[in-house]
């Protein structure tokens, strides 16, 4: 089905229209029909790369218009927005009433989920397109400054950082005390969550901008070397690789945090590729079960609900595919690139597009995302994800110290530096900080500063061209 409304309204549609209406000043338009049709859309001021997170009836999502938005999941009305001062590629993580997100000028923010007021920010040395993962009160997030940081979720103070040879766009996945993440230096790393010590690395031969997922002791991840990899979570040994026809990552911009990252459900790995295909692979041996060809490259990461795979494509469509055989169930045409990764909650698909809109679509199924990518909180999640029940200690620091991250020689050797709580980039924020006020920020390095050297430079060209059009 397409994004055009079919004539006639059911009783259910009429009731929804009566409740929702049209919120003209908030940028929301509404419609409703069976699976694959639009429920509502919310217009931001620029591209939406960020993948939505849906918790307690609120959709949290970033835009390249420099804002993080909180939208009502039922009708798309804006609850609040927070201005960060640069584009938000990163997908937010919501834990214990706090939203964690990164942005293009190198900050990691902690915001009150109820009203968007800033609780703290941490300044890294370059763009943060990696999406934060929060486990056991610690925020794990990568930066273009070559470091992955572990931050106290309550105070924003640095616990340690782990440095590699190039920047991070991959989002960390944390399982059983280990952080798994890809780096622009061609490696997948396993790092101890407690102290940042390297446990192992796996060399792929090309930058790794896809984010890992972990199921049953196996790490699944895509790479720019045109492969999907399965490696042992305990020792990093390769179990299998599957060669696609192009990268399993993003070429549209190397700072995009929404590279096609695998998700695993019931023994099957689902992932998109730059060769325009969605693949279903056997998780045990990597054999292909099916593929579905779209009209352009795929950067969006899939999610799975009730035996249906949802994914966006560069051909301008959001697809719903049968998880068993890959047959198309429906397609919703946005008309421009869809790099945002869908999240499904209670039968509604939430996803962003390069037409500047956030969409809510009828999924045609009644459930919520089940795939490992969502359940581990790697790129977008909902209220039932694996670590949803954790709490954070909301401390404040009285005299934050603004120190530069420790650096080493630019090699591919990972190194860890631990930091005392007072030796961090956290900036304390007064209680009266407005949710709409992203000012007073620390000087950032901007997205473009970290792009050169990771990939082909195409991302820099497209980002600058797009920026120049405004």
PALUMNU-42314 format. One record per residue (C-alpha): z, x, y; residue in three letters. Coordinates in pm, 1 decimal. Each point is the difference from the previous one (the first is absolute). Example, Ala and Ser with C-alpha at 12.3 -4.5 7.8 and 13.67 -1.06 7.14 Angstrom:
PT       zz       xx       yy kemi
PT    780.0   1230.0   -450.0  ala
PT    -66.0    137.0    344.0  ser
***
This chain:
PT       zz       xx       yy kemi
PT      0.0      0.0      0.0  unk
PT    -46.5    110.7    356.8  unk
PT    201.9    -19.4    315.9  unk
PT   -183.1   -315.9    115.6  unk
PT    187.8   -326.8    -34.9  unk
PT   -141.6   -260.5   -234.5  unk
PT    -39.3   -353.9    140.3  unk
PT    281.8   -242.3    -59.1  unk
PT    374.0     53.8    -27.7  unk
PT    231.8    -80.8   -287.3  unk
PT    340.3   -161.7     54.6  unk
PT    156.0    344.3    -43.7  unk
PT   -233.8    147.2    260.5  unk
PT     72.4   -279.0    247.4  unk
PT    374.0     48.4    -39.4  unk
PT    -35.0    374.7     50.5  unk
PT   -216.4    -49.7    307.8  unk
PT    251.5   -243.9    146.0  unk
PT    285.7    244.8    -48.3  unk
PT   -183.8    313.1    105.2  unk
PT   -239.8   -113.5    272.1  unk
PT   -171.0    264.6    207.5  unk
PT    200.7    254.2    194.7  unk
PT   -258.4     93.7    255.6  unk
PT    190.7    256.1    201.5  unk
PT    134.2    186.6   -302.2  unk
PT   -343.7     74.9   -138.8  unk
PT     46.4   -220.3   -307.5  unk
PT   -266.3   -224.8   -151.1  unk
PT     60.8   -216.8   -306.3  unk
PT   -181.7   -161.9   -289.2  unk
PT     87.7    -70.1   -362.2  unk
PT   -185.3    -68.7   -319.1  unk
PT     -0.9    104.6   -366.0  unk
PT     10.7    360.2   -125.7  unk
PT   -177.8    250.3    222.5  unk
PT      5.6   -196.7    323.5  unk
PT    178.1     77.7    320.9  unk
PT    346.7   -135.1     75.6  unk
PT     42.6    179.3    332.9  unk
PT    -99.9    311.7    186.0  unk
PT    178.4    194.1    271.1  unk
PT   -200.1    208.3    245.0  unk
PT    132.3    339.5    109.4  unk
PT   -161.7    226.4    256.5  unk
PT   -166.4    244.3   -241.2  unk
PT    -73.3     86.3   -362.8  unk
PT    259.8    -84.5   -264.8  unk
PT     15.1    282.3   -256.2  unk
PT    368.7    -49.3    -76.9  unk
PT     86.2   -193.0   -315.1  unk
PT    226.9   -302.6     44.1  unk
PT    356.7    -13.5   -125.3  unk
PT    140.1   -350.2    -46.3  unk
PT    377.0    -48.1    -11.6  unk
PT    208.3   -312.1     62.2  unk
PT   -289.8   -204.7    133.9  unk
PT   -120.7    267.2    242.6  unk
PT   -316.4    211.2    -12.8  unk
PT     48.5    351.4    139.6  unk
PT   -322.1    185.3     77.7  unk
PT   -129.5    268.1    235.5  unk
PT   -312.0     10.2    214.2  unk
PT   -204.4    267.9    169.7  unk
PT     88.2   -175.2    327.4  unk
PT    324.1    205.6    -20.9  unk
PT    219.7   -290.4   -109.2  unk
PT    199.5    -98.4   -303.2  unk
PT      0.4   -378.7    -40.8  unk
PT    237.4   -244.2   -165.9  unk
PT   -179.1   -326.9    -80.4  unk
PT    118.5   -321.5   -154.1  unk
PT   -139.5     -0.6   -352.6  unk
PT    -50.0   -377.6     -1.5  unk
PT   -211.6    -39.7    313.0  unk
PT    -66.8    346.2    147.0  unk
PT    188.9    -49.6    324.1  unk
PT    128.5    319.1    156.4  unk
PT    375.4     51.1    -28.0  unk
PT      3.9    334.7    180.1  unk
PT   -198.1    315.4     56.9  unk
PT    110.9    359.1     53.8  unk
PT   -218.2    239.2    198.1  unk
PT     -4.6    349.9   -148.5  unk
PT   -233.3    173.4    246.0  unk
PT   -267.0     89.7   -257.8  unk
PT   -186.7   -159.3   -288.3  unk
PT    192.8   -121.1   -304.8  unk
PT   -180.9     94.8   -322.0  unk
PT    325.3     13.2   -193.6  unk
PT    110.7   -303.0   -200.2  unk
PT    355.4   -113.2     73.0  unk
PT    287.5     -1.2   -244.3  unk
PT    280.6   -253.8     42.0  unk
PT    347.6     67.3   -137.2  unk
PT    336.0   -154.0     88.2  unk
PT   -129.1   -166.8    316.5  unk
PT   -173.8    314.1    126.3  unk
PT   -372.9     71.3     33.0  unk
PT   -112.8    360.5    -50.4  unk
PT   -346.7    107.1    115.6  unk
PT   -190.4    302.8    130.2  unk
PT   -264.2     29.9    272.1  unk
PT   -275.3    222.2    130.5  unk
PT    203.3    201.6    246.9  unk
PT    227.8    130.9   -272.5  unk
PT    302.2   -230.1     11.6  unk
PT    181.4   -178.0   -277.9  unk
PT    172.1   -314.9    128.4  unk
PT    285.6   -213.8   -126.1  unk
PT     -6.5   -348.6    154.5  unk
PT    214.6   -308.3    -34.5  unk
PT   -195.0   -235.8   -225.4  unk
PT    130.8   -304.9    184.0  unk
PT   -102.9     81.1    355.9  unk
PT   -182.4    334.7     -4.2  unk
PT    255.4    197.8    199.9  unk
PT    -10.2    370.4    -65.4  unk
PT    287.9    148.6   -197.1  unk
PT   -125.1    357.1    -14.1  unk
PT   -310.7    212.5     -0.5  unk
PT    -69.3    338.3   -155.1  unk
PT   -266.8    228.6    142.1  unk
PT   -213.4    206.2   -236.2  unk
PT   -257.8    253.7    111.1  unk
PT   -314.1   -210.4    -51.3  unk
PT   -135.3   -344.5    -97.3  unk
PT    187.7   -211.4   -255.3  unk
PT   -246.8   -214.8   -190.8  unk
PT    198.2     32.0   -321.6  unk
PT    200.8   -313.8    -72.7  unk
PT    376.2     48.9    -31.0  unk
PT    174.1    -63.4   -329.7  unk
PT    372.1    -74.8     12.1  unk
PT    218.2     65.1   -303.7  unk
PT    378.0     44.0    -19.7  unk
PT     35.9     -0.3    378.5  unk
PT   -260.4    272.8     55.0  unk
PT   -337.6    -36.2    170.9  unk
PT   -273.7    214.9   -156.9  unk
PT   -313.9     41.9    211.2  unk
PT   -279.5    253.1     46.8  unk
PT   -143.1    135.6    324.8  unk
PT   -315.5    171.9    114.1  unk
PT    219.9    296.9     95.0  unk
PT     -5.5    104.5   -371.6  unk
PT    351.2   -126.3    -67.9  unk
PT    143.4   -279.7   -208.1  unk
PT    331.8   -110.2    144.0  unk
PT    312.9   -151.8   -147.1  unk
PT    189.5   -187.0    272.6  unk
PT    329.0   -183.1     -3.8  unk
PT   -103.6   -365.6     12.7  unk
PT    299.4   -103.1    207.0  unk
PT      1.3    274.8    260.3  unk
PT   -348.0    153.9    -10.4  unk
PT    139.8    349.6    -45.8  unk
PT   -197.9    246.3   -207.1  unk
PT    137.6     88.6   -342.7  unk
PT   -277.4    237.4   -102.0  unk
PT   -372.4     53.7     31.6  unk
PT   -250.9    135.8   -249.1  unk
PT   -297.7    193.6    132.2  unk
PT   -344.4     41.3   -155.6  unk
PT   -322.0    164.1    116.1  unk
PT   -153.4   -302.1    176.3  unk
PT    108.3   -338.1    131.6  unk
PT    103.9   -313.8   -186.5  unk
PT   -171.8   -335.5     17.7  unk
PT    107.7   -100.3   -349.8  unk
PT    304.0   -227.4    -12.4  unk
PT    290.7    116.8   -217.4  unk
PT    102.3   -185.4   -313.8  unk
PT    357.6     47.2   -120.1  unk
PT    101.2    -54.8   -361.2  unk
PT    311.0    120.5   -182.7  unk
PT    105.6    251.7    262.7  unk
PT   -343.2    156.9     47.7  unk
PT   -241.1    -36.0    291.7  unk
PT   -368.9      4.2    -94.0  unk
PT   -257.5     57.0    274.9  unk
PT   -348.1    139.3     59.6  unk
PT    -82.7    264.6    261.4  unk
PT   -304.5    110.0    192.8  unk
PT     41.8    342.0   -163.7  unk
PT   -156.4   -145.0   -321.1  unk
PT    326.3    -44.8   -190.6  unk
PT    210.2   -282.4   -131.7  unk
PT    368.1     90.8     29.5  unk
PT    319.6   -109.0   -172.6  unk
PT    303.9     75.1    215.5  unk
PT    369.2    -62.6    -63.4  unk
PT    113.6   -294.9    211.9  unk
PT    343.5    148.0     56.7  unk
PT    -88.6    341.7    139.1  unk
PT   -378.1     25.3     27.1  unk
PT    -44.9    272.2   -260.7  unk
PT   -340.7     14.6   -162.3  unk
PT     -0.9   -104.1   -364.5  unk
PT   -370.5     42.7    -63.8  unk
PT   -344.1    -21.4    158.0  unk
PT   -333.9   -112.2   -137.0  unk
PT   -317.6    156.0    143.3  unk
PT   -296.9   -235.8     47.2  unk
PT   -249.3    223.3    182.7  unk
PT    -31.1   -227.2    305.9  unk
PT    231.1   -168.8    253.2  unk
PT    217.0   -275.6   -145.8  unk
PT     31.8   -286.6    244.8  unk
PT     49.6   -274.4   -256.4  unk
PT    359.6   -103.1    -68.3  unk
PT    148.6     30.1   -349.5  unk
PT    144.9   -269.7   -217.3  unk
PT    228.8     64.8   -296.1  unk
PT     28.6   -206.1   -317.7  unk
PT    162.9     92.1   -332.0  unk
PT     34.2    368.4     78.5  unk
PT   -356.3     44.5    126.0  unk
PT   -118.8     64.4    356.3  unk
PT   -334.3   -161.4     85.6  unk
PT   -183.5    116.4    312.1  unk
PT   -350.5     27.1    142.1  unk
PT   -155.0    305.0    162.6  unk
PT   -285.9    119.4    217.5  unk
PT   -135.2    185.0   -303.8  unk
PT   -142.2   -335.1   -120.9  unk
PT    263.9    -49.3   -267.2  unk
PT    287.1   -224.9    -92.3  unk
PT    276.1    207.8   -161.0  unk
PT    285.6    -75.1   -237.6  unk
PT    263.3    274.0    -15.8  unk
PT    340.7     17.3   -161.7  unk
PT    277.5    -90.4    239.6  unk
PT    233.5    253.5   -157.0  unk
PT   -214.6    312.7      5.6  unk
PT   -327.8    -77.2    180.7  unk
PT   -222.5     66.1   -300.3  unk
PT   -330.0   -184.0     -0.7  unk
PT    -29.1   -281.1   -250.6  unk
PT   -345.1   -119.8     95.7  unk
PT   -244.4    -26.6    286.2  unk
PT   -270.4   -253.5     68.8  unk
PT   -300.8    101.0    207.8  unk
PT   -132.5   -253.5    248.3  unk
PT   -323.2     31.5    196.0  unk
PT    175.6    103.1    321.3  unk
PT    341.5     75.8    148.0  unk
PT    301.1   -215.6    -80.4  unk
PT    132.4     27.8    352.3  unk
PT   -110.2    -59.5    356.9  unk
PT   -294.6    158.6    177.7  unk
PT      2.4   -235.3    297.5  unk
PT    296.7    180.8    150.6  unk
PT    220.7    264.7   -148.6  unk
PT    306.8   -134.1    176.5  unk
PT    -38.7   -342.5   -156.0  unk
PT    299.8    -73.3   -218.0  unk
PT   -186.7   -270.1   -191.1  unk
PT   -204.9    205.9   -245.6  unk
PT    -68.7   -183.0   -321.8  unk
PT    313.3     65.6   -199.0  unk
PT     36.2   -113.4   -360.9  unk
PT    218.4   -282.9   -118.9  unk
PT     94.0    -59.3   -362.6  unk
PT     64.0   -329.3   -175.5  unk
PT     33.7    -62.8   -375.1  unk
PT   -150.0    332.8   -104.0  unk
PT   -296.8     -7.3    237.6  unk
PT    -61.1    218.1    306.1  unk
PT   -186.6   -173.3    283.3  unk
PT   -149.7    211.2    280.3  unk
PT   -290.2      5.3    246.3  unk
PT   -245.5    282.3     70.3  unk
PT   -242.4    125.5    261.1  unk
PT   -279.5    -77.1   -247.4  unk
PT     48.7   -370.2     94.0  unk
PT    167.8    -94.1   -328.0  unk
PT    332.4   -145.6   -103.6  unk
PT    103.7    148.1   -334.6  unk
PT    229.2   -119.8   -275.5  unk
PT    108.2    288.0   -224.6  unk
PT    215.1     16.5   -309.0  unk
PT    328.9    153.5    112.7  unk
PT     45.7    176.5   -332.5  unk
PT   -325.8    195.2    -21.8  unk
PT   -201.2    -73.4    316.3  unk
PT   -286.9   -179.7   -170.3  unk
PT   -188.2   -244.2    218.2  unk
PT     65.0   -365.8    -71.8  unk
PT   -224.7   -134.8    273.4  unk
PT   -133.2     67.3    346.3  unk
PT    -96.8   -232.2    282.4  unk
PT   -251.8    115.6    258.8  unk
PT     40.5   -102.8    361.7  unk
PT   -245.4     64.8    280.8  unk
PT    172.0    304.5    152.4  unk
PT    275.3    257.0    -46.7  unk
PT    351.3   -110.5    -90.4  unk
PT    300.8    144.9    179.3  unk
PT    230.5   -299.2    -43.3  unk
PT    253.6     17.4   -282.5  unk
PT      8.3   -281.9   -254.8  unk
PT    285.6   -233.9    -76.8  unk
PT     28.8   -223.5   -305.3  unk
PT    138.4   -353.2    -27.4  unk
PT    -19.9   -241.2   -293.7  unk
PT   -278.4    200.0   -168.8  unk
PT   -200.2     20.0    322.3  unk
PT    -85.3    320.1    188.8  unk
PT    -20.0    -17.8    380.6  unk
PT   -169.7    277.3    199.6  unk
PT   -195.9     54.7    322.5  unk
PT   -334.8    176.2     37.2  unk
PT   -202.5    170.1    266.7  unk
PT   -260.9   -270.5    -50.5  unk
PT    224.9   -234.3    201.7  unk
PT    141.4   -205.1   -286.1  unk
PT    337.1    -56.1   -159.8  unk
PT    -56.0    -53.5   -372.5  unk
PT    195.4   -179.8   -270.4  unk
PT   -102.8    125.2   -345.6  unk
PT    102.4    -98.2   -349.1  unk
PT    230.6    277.5   -121.0  unk
PT   -124.3    -35.6   -355.9  unk
PT   -373.5     44.4     49.3  unk
PT    -62.6     58.4    373.0  unk
PT   -192.3   -318.5     65.9  unk
PT     12.6   -118.8    359.8  unk
PT    228.5   -296.6     59.8  unk
PT    -69.2    -25.0    372.1  unk
PT    -86.3    211.5    304.5  unk
PT    108.5    -54.3    357.1  unk
PT   -238.3    144.4    257.6  unk
PT    163.7    166.3    297.2  unk
PT   -329.0    159.7     96.4  unk
PT    126.4    349.0     73.5  unk
PT    177.5    279.8   -185.2  unk
PT    318.1    -94.3   -190.0  unk
PT    210.6    311.8    -55.8  unk
PT    337.2   -173.4     11.5  unk
PT    155.3    -54.6   -343.9  unk
PT     82.6   -361.5    -86.6  unk
PT    348.0   -125.8    -79.3  unk
PT     39.2   -339.7   -165.2  unk
PT    311.3   -213.2     41.7  unk
PT     41.0   -350.5   -141.5  unk
PT   -371.6    -59.0    -34.5  unk
PT   -106.3    140.7    337.1  unk
PT   -198.2    322.5     50.1  unk
PT     92.6    197.8    311.5  unk
PT   -247.9    266.3    114.1  unk
PT   -139.4    162.7    314.6  unk
PT   -357.8     64.6    111.0  unk
PT   -202.4    216.9    233.9  unk
PT    -79.4   -315.0    197.7  unk
PT    352.5     41.8    148.1  unk
PT    149.0   -288.9   -198.3  unk
PT    278.9    -49.4   -250.1  unk
PT    -91.9   -268.4   -254.2  unk
PT    188.1   -237.0   -225.5  unk
PT   -224.6   -127.6   -279.8  unk
PT     54.9   -247.2   -280.3  unk
PT     28.2    220.1   -310.4  unk
PT    -98.2   -273.7   -244.0  unk
PT    303.8     98.8   -210.0  unk
PT    363.5    -83.3     61.9  unk
PT    179.3    331.5    -54.3  unk
PT     83.0    319.3    188.4  unk
PT   -122.4    357.8    -39.8  unk
PT     98.0    152.0   -333.1  unk
PT   -183.3    333.0      7.3  unk
PT    193.2    327.5      3.1  unk
PT   -134.2     96.0    343.6  unk
PT    178.6   -293.3    161.7  unk
PT    305.0     -5.8   -226.7  unk
PT     73.1    366.9     76.4  unk
PT    -46.3    -54.4    374.0  unk
PT   -270.7    264.3     34.4  unk
PT   -236.2   -202.1    223.0  unk
PT    134.8   -337.0    101.7  unk
PT    246.8   -205.8   -200.9  unk
PT    184.5   -330.1     -6.1  unk
PT    362.8   -102.0    -39.9  unk
PT      8.9     56.1   -377.7  unk
PT   -102.9    364.0     -9.4  unk
PT    191.6    248.5   -212.6  unk
PT    241.1    128.6    266.7  unk
PT     34.0   -319.9    203.2  unk
PT    373.5    -30.8    -52.3  unk
PT    105.1    331.5    151.7  unk
PT    205.4     30.6    316.6  unk
PT     -8.7    260.8    273.5  unk
PT    286.4    133.3    209.0  unk
PT    -97.9    -66.4    361.0  unk
PT    161.6    300.0    163.4  unk
PT    -78.7    138.5    345.4  unk
PT     -5.9    358.2    116.9  unk
PT    169.1     87.4    328.5  unk
PT   -173.8    325.1     87.3  unk
PT   -333.4     17.2   -181.3  unk
PT   -160.2    343.2     -9.7  unk
PT   -374.9     17.1     63.7  unk
PT   -114.7    285.1   -221.4  unk
PT   -343.9     91.3   -124.1  unk
PT    -58.2    -17.3   -375.5  unk
PT     33.0    332.1   -179.5  unk
PT   -340.4    148.5    -79.3  unk
PT   -129.6    255.4   -245.5  unk
PT   -326.9    179.0    -48.0  unk
PT   -282.5   -253.5    -46.7  unk
PT    -48.5     43.7   -373.9  unk
PT    -16.9   -251.1   -281.0  unk
PT    352.1     91.6   -111.2  unk
PT    245.9   -281.4     48.7  unk
PT    333.2     90.1    155.2  unk
PT    312.6   -196.6     73.5  unk
PT    237.3     25.1    294.9  unk
PT    325.2   -190.4     11.4  unk
PT    136.8   -105.3    336.1  unk
PT    345.8    -87.5    121.5  unk
PT     39.5   -352.4    133.8  unk
PT     23.9    121.2    360.6  unk
PT   -314.7    212.1    -30.7  unk
PT   -257.9   -276.0      7.4  unk
PT   -267.4   -171.7    201.4  unk
PT    186.2   -327.1     29.8  unk
PT     14.1   -169.8    336.5  unk
PT    285.2   -238.5     61.8  unk
PT   -104.2   -330.8    150.0  unk
PT    217.0   -225.5    217.9  unk
PT     76.0   -346.2   -135.0  unk
PT   -187.2   -163.9    285.9  unk
PT   -334.5    157.1    -92.9  unk
PT   -264.3   -271.4     13.6  unk
PT   -204.9    -84.2   -305.1  unk
PT   -307.3      9.7    219.1  unk
PT     88.2    331.5    157.7  unk
PT   -129.5    303.7   -182.3  unk
PT     45.7    215.7    308.5  unk
PT    242.9    284.0     42.1  unk
PT   -145.4    162.7   -309.4  unk
PT    -11.8    363.7    -83.1  unk
PT   -314.4    200.5     75.3  unk
PT   -236.0    -42.9   -292.9  unk
PT   -286.9    209.9   -123.7  unk
PT   -235.9   -296.5    -51.3  unk
PT   -204.7    -93.2   -302.0  unk
PT   -292.1    227.6     72.0  unk
PT    206.3    319.4      6.1  unk
PT     61.0      0.4   -374.8  unk
PT   -334.0   -121.1   -126.2  unk
PT   -206.5    320.4      5.7  unk
PT     19.1    188.0   -327.5  unk
PT     77.9   -297.9   -223.5  unk
PT   -329.4   -124.0   -138.2  unk
PT   -338.7     14.6    168.6  unk
PT     95.1    -85.1    357.4  unk
PT   -176.5   -335.4    -23.9  unk
PT    329.5   -173.7     67.0  unk
PT     44.1    184.5    330.3  unk
PT   -351.8    -88.3    107.4  unk
PT     43.9   -369.6    -78.1  unk
PT    347.6    -19.7    153.3  unk
PT   -115.4    162.8    323.4  unk
PT   -314.0   -214.0     15.1  unk
PT    206.4   -313.1    -47.4  unk
PT    258.3    114.8    255.1  unk
PT   -274.3     70.0    252.3  unk
PT   -130.3   -355.0    -24.8  unk
PT    318.3   -145.2    142.4  unk
***
